[in-house]
Amino acid sequence: MSTEVKYHEKQYLGFNRFGLLRRIVIMLFCFLFYFASDDDQGDTANLFFYVGIAILVMSGIAMLISHLETNIIGSKLILSGPMTHKKVELELNGISNIHIRPYSKFIMNRPMFNLHRNNARRFYTHGNMCVEFTTSEGEVIRLGSQRPEGLKRSLEAALRS
């Protein structure tokens, strides 16, 4: 069995469009209230300013938090969630029907790791496209990726070897 890494990708939690938009809206509300405030003492206005700064800092830190790590090593697909300390290993020998598809018709999707729904498993952090394939047990796997073409090529190469 080969231990050569054929594909590696890390996806970070802070880049998810849904969370990012929510944080920006709340932060803008805080800064707008701070600048529009007529508070003489400044306590309430300062509180909104500090909350806006805290959200800005937390958003920057979230850009560094790894949510999903995808590796193809030998004939195994290893998906690990460093935040949850969970690991899913899939044997690539029996997979079929590898396709690149849009992940969802919705614009904003929540990040998920190993969500089971309708005989399918989903792994997603951010992006628009996913690689979808069927396992030997008939289960559909939808794997969100920033580089779906490279992931598909790596899956197909792992199947041939």
Order of alpha helices (4+ residues) and beta strands (2+ residues): beta-alpha-alpha-beta-beta-beta-beta-beta-beta-beta-beta-alpha
